[in-house]
Amino acid sequence: MSKADEHCMMEVKCHLTEEENIDKGRELADHVQIIESLQEEKRALAAAAKTKIDSHNLEAITLSLALRNGYEYRTLECRMVKNYTQRTVDIVRLDTGELVQTRPMEMGEAQESLFDETASDEERHKGKITLLGK
C-alpha cells in the first residue's frame, strides 16, 4: 500500500452464505410474528376504544335530547285507578298526583267488576271476595 492509499468504510454488495440465509429467515419469521401480534393488539385496543366512544356518544345524545326537549322519561311508581262505570284505567303518579294516562280496560280488568268494589285490595288477595248482590 502506497502512501497515497487510505482506508475507508463503504457499503458493498455481499452474497449471503447458506448459514446467513437460514439466520435471516428465522429473524424474518420472528419479526412477522411480532408484527401480527402487535396488529392484533392494536385491533383489540381500537375495538375497546370504539366501545368506550360509542358509550359516551349514546350518553351525550341522551343528555342533549333531554336538554333540547326539556323532559326525559323515567320509571316512577304510579297508581292504577280503575273506573268500572266508564271501563277505563287512570294511571296517576304517586309523587305528584299527576294523571299521566287514561286507557280502556282490558278484558281481565273489566271482569274484576264482578267482585264487590268496596273490598280492599288486601281482602281480594286473601280470598275474602264477595260477589255483587250476594
C-alpha positions in Angstrom: 0.0 0.0 0.0 1.4 3.3 -1.0 1.3 6.5 1.0 -1.5 7.8 -1.2 -3.7 4.8 -0.2 -6.1 5.4 2.5 -8.6 3.2 4.3 -12.3 4.0 4.1 -15.6 2.3 5.0 -18.2 1.7 2.3 -21.2 -0.4 2.0 -20.7 -3.0 -0.7 -22.7 -5.9 -2.0 -22.0 -9.2 -0.2 -23.6 -12.5 -1.2 -25.2 -14.3 1.8 -23.9 -17.7 2.9 -26.3 -20.6 3.4 -26.0 -20.1 7.2 -26.7 -16.4 6.9 -29.8 -17.2 4.8 -31.1 -19.5 7.5 -30.4 -17.0 10.3 -32.1 -14.2 8.4 -35.1 -16.4 7.6 -35.6 -17.1 11.3 -35.2 -13.5 12.2 -37.7 -12.5 9.5 -40.2 -15.1 10.8 -39.8 -13.7 14.3 -40.5 -10.1 13.1 -43.5 -11.2 11.1 -45.0 -12.9 14.2 -44.3 -9.8 16.3 -45.9 -7.6 13.7 -49.0 -9.8 13.6 -49.2 -9.9 17.4 -48.9 -6.1 17.6 -51.6 -5.7 14.8 -54.0 -7.9 16.8 -53.3 -5.9 20.0 -53.9 -2.7 18.0 -57.3 -4.1 16.7 -58.3 -5.1 20.3 -57.4 -1.7 21.7 -59.2 0.0 18.8 -62.3 -2.1 19.5 -62.2 -1.3 23.2 -61.7 2.4 22.4 -64.6 2.3 19.9 -66.9 0.7 22.6 -66.0 3.5 25.0 -66.5 6.2 22.4 -69.9 4.7 21.4 -71.0 4.6 25.0 -70.1 8.2 25.6 -71.8 9.2 22.3 -75.0 7.5 23.4 -74.9 9.2 26.7 -74.2 12.6 25.1 -77.2 12.1 22.7 -79.5 11.1 25.6 -78.4 14.2 27.6 -78.7 16.5 24.6 -82.2 15.3 23.8 -83.3 15.8 27.4 -81.9 19.4 27.3 -83.4 20.2 24.0 -86.9 18.7 24.8 -86.9 19.9 28.5 -88.0 16.4 29.7 -87.0 12.8 29.9 -88.7 9.5 30.6 -88.2 7.9 34.0 -89.6 4.8 35.6 -91.7 6.0 38.5 -94.1 4.4 40.9 -97.7 5.0 39.8 -101.2 4.0 40.9 -103.8 2.4 38.6 -107.2 3.7 39.3 -109.9 1.6 37.7 -113.2 3.2 36.8 -115.6 0.3 36.2 -118.5 2.5 35.1 -116.5 4.1 32.3 -114.4 0.9 31.8 -111.2 2.9 31.9 -107.9 2.8 33.9 -106.2 6.0 35.0 -102.5 5.9 35.7 -101.6 8.5 38.3 -98.0 9.5 39.5 -97.6 8.9 43.2 -95.1 11.7 43.7 -97.1 14.5 42.1 -100.6 13.1 41.8 -100.5 13.9 38.0 -102.7 11.9 35.7 -100.3 10.5 33.1 -102.5 8.2 31.1 -106.1 7.1 30.7 -106.7 3.9 28.8 -109.6 1.5 28.2 -109.8 -1.5 30.5 -108.5 -4.8 29.2 -110.8 -7.9 29.3 -109.2 -9.3 32.5 -109.5 -5.9 34.3 -113.2 -5.5 33.3 -114.1 -8.9 34.8 -112.9 -7.7 38.3 -116.1 -5.6 38.4 -118.0 -8.8 39.2 -116.5 -8.6 42.7 -117.5 -6.2 45.5 -115.8 -2.9 44.6 -115.9 -1.9 48.3 -113.5 -4.8 49.2 -109.9 -3.6 49.7 -107.1 -5.0 47.5 -105.8 -6.8 50.6 -109.1 -8.6 51.2 -109.3 -9.5 47.5 -105.9 -11.1 47.6 -106.7 -13.0 50.8 -109.7 -14.6 49.2 -112.3 -12.5 51.1 -114.2 -11.7 48.0 -118.0 -11.3 47.8 -119.9 -11.3 44.6 -122.1 -8.3 44.0 -125.7 -8.8 45.0 -125.0 -11.9 47.2 
